[in-house]
Amino acid sequence: MDVETAIRTRRTHKAYGSEPVDRETLDALLDLGRWAPNHHLTNPWRFYVVGPAALQRLKDAVGPEGAAKLDRAPTLVAVAYVATPDDPVADEEDLLAAGAAAYAILLGAHARGLAAYWRTPAILREPAGRAALRIPDGERCIALLHLGPRRQEQRVPERAPLSDVRIVLD
Ligand SMILES: Cc1cc2nc3c(=O)[nH]c(=O)nc-3n(C[C@H](O)[C@H](O)[C@H](O)COP(=O)(O)O)c2cc1C
């Protein structure tokens, strides 16, 4: 799949088959994330592959309602970045780089025929959720990527037309 097709046809999926993404494929996807642009080559991203014990800890932290939503996809990866609150410019750049890494993973998954979803559950902004995934204090979690086999076609959500978002300057 070429890059433009991948960008245009990737969709957010909330229903998955039960087969986890195999280790080799998952490593290939995370390795794609590593090639996202990052200023000063800080490599700010961290990828937390959620195993069964970590998933259980996260479910315990979020409570029964939130726990059910954590079972939607067979493979979960939390994306965090190493924060630098005392340097807001570097912090912003590293946040954006980690976002680019997360997107690269979504696109790579889509190109391989997998379903994926960028989710930002509130629990990962809270100490209990961060502790469940062993995310240290100096990092900020920006995504809980859901990955797994595709189960259904997704509707295509509207985007604002280019004319609404393009500003042509003299
Ligand atoms: C930073 C970020 C956070 C997101 N968090 C959530 C989320 O918590 N829950 C959710 O349903 N979708 C979340 N999404 C997915 C968007 O809702 C989705 O991309 C949007 O509806 C467009 O659909 P598409 O991805 O199929 O084009 C998030 C997307 C981004 C980029």
The ligand as an ORCA input file, in Angstrom:
! r2SCAN-3c Opt
* xyz 0 1
  C      -4.655     12.411     20.011
  C      -5.845     11.561     19.694
  C      -6.604     11.040     20.710
  C      -7.720     10.245     20.449
  N      -8.441      9.736     21.500
  C      -9.582      9.061     21.242
  C     -10.343      8.538     22.318
  O      -9.955      8.618     23.494
  N     -11.517      7.927     22.027
  C     -11.943      7.793     20.727
  O     -13.036      7.259     20.523
  N     -11.204      8.205     19.684
  C     -10.027      8.833     19.909
  N      -9.248      9.252     18.864
  C      -9.608      8.845     17.481
  C     -10.436      9.905     16.779
  O     -11.687      9.988     17.381
  C     -10.542      9.511     15.291
  O      -9.281      9.614     14.700
  C     -11.523     10.416     14.561
  O     -12.834     10.122     14.935
  C     -11.414     10.262     13.039
  O     -11.675      8.935     12.636
  P     -10.623      8.139     11.751
  O      -9.429      7.880     12.637
  O     -11.330      6.870     11.357
  O     -10.276      8.983     10.559
  C      -8.099     10.009     19.099
  C      -7.313     10.514     18.053
  C      -6.190     11.269     18.344
  C      -5.342     11.790     17.203
*
